Amino acid sequence: MQQERRDEQAHGLLRLARHVAALKFVPRTGWLDRGVNPNRVESVADHSLGVALLAWFSALERQAEGATLDPTHVVMLALLHDLAEAETGDMPPYEPTALPGLGDPEGRRTFLEARHVRDDASSANKRESEYAAIQRLLADLPAATRSTVGELWEELQRGVSPEARFVKQVDRLETFLQSRHYLRDDLDLPMGSFQVEVVETIEDPLLGAIRDAALAGTTRTDAD
């Protein structure tokens, strides 16, 4: 009986490992749409790692300042936040059919420079697609992992805990920082929407300070 249970655990976690591995091959759609060299476009796995590390380190600092944040809980949420995209792909906040084609470069630039916010129908479609993907993943997991991952996913979707709200802000901040990285290669890329988003949505004081330092170009790396 013990061996049977161990086999079920092993097979379930192997399927999870394969699911996670698939994230390494899912490109971030927004960068491709903006003309970033495909060889330089990060994967969803790259982004998830960046979010997890930035969220963890930032949460450690905020906790030391007295903020009500659990850094371990933060990093678990961050690692899971895009897990569904192994199946759904990276869905941009705009309808792909609304994006002007390459034959209309000015129209395409104008479209991509604007900040797009999902309407109710698009948000519902994304939630439903991701929920279905996560349910398929959970069905294969051993009990303890299934319970924890399911609870964390629901917490992310509700977005009401301090940790979930923090991770959402870090998700946006890390994307903005990646856009600045790509601008170092090509200043002509239409990346303005990411700056608008972090200016309008980041509320945490430390994350806001990181944003402002990036905008001012005042990091030690930039100064050297």
C-alpha positions, 0 to 999 in steps of 0.5 A, a space after each residue: 500500500 505504501 509503495 502504491 501511494 509512493 508511485 502515485 506521488 511520483 507520477 503526479 509530481 513528474 507530471 507537474 515537473 513536465 508542466 513547469 518545464 513547458 513554461 520554459 518554452 512559452 514566450 512572453 507575447 508582449 515582447 514579441 508584439 513589440 519587436 524584441 529580437 525573438 532570440 532575446 525574448 524571455 519565457 514565462 519561466 524566466 519572468 516567474 523566476 524574476 518575479 519570485 526573487 524580486 518579491 521575496 527580497 522586497 518582502 524581506 525588507 518590508 517585513 523588517 520595516 514592520 509590514 504585515 507580509 510573510 516573505 515565504 508566502 509571498 515567494 510561493 504565490 509568486 512562483 505559482 502566479 503564471 503556472 496556468 500559462 503552460 497550457 493557455 500561453 501568455 495572453 496579452 491584455 488586448 485582443 490580438 486581432 486589434 493589434 495593427 499589423 506590421 504593415 502599419 508601423 505607426 498604428 502598431 506603435 500607437 496601439 502598443 504605447 497605450 496601456 491596455 486594461 482588460 474589459 470584463 469579458 476579456 477578464 472573465 475569459 482569461 480567468 475561465 481559461 486559467 481556472 480550467 488549466 489549473 484544475 487539470 493540473 490539480 487533478 494529477 497531483 498528490 493530495 498534499 500538493 494539490 491542496 496547497 497549490 489549489 489554496 494558493 491559486 485561489 488566494 491569488 485570484 481573490 487578490 485580497 491578502 497582503 501577500 497576493 496584492 504585493 505579488 501583483 504589484 511585483 509582477 507589474 514592476 518586474 515586467 517594467 524592469 524587463 522593458 527597461 532592459 530591452 530598451 538598452 538594446 533598442 531605444 525605439 521599442 514601444 515600451 511606454 505602456 509599462 511605465 504608465 502601468 507602474 506609475 498608476 498602480 504601484 502602491 507599496 513604498 519600497 516597490 515604488 522606490 525601486 520603480 523611481 530609481 529605475 526611471 531616474 537611472 540611479 542604480 549603482 549599476 547605472 552609475 558605474 
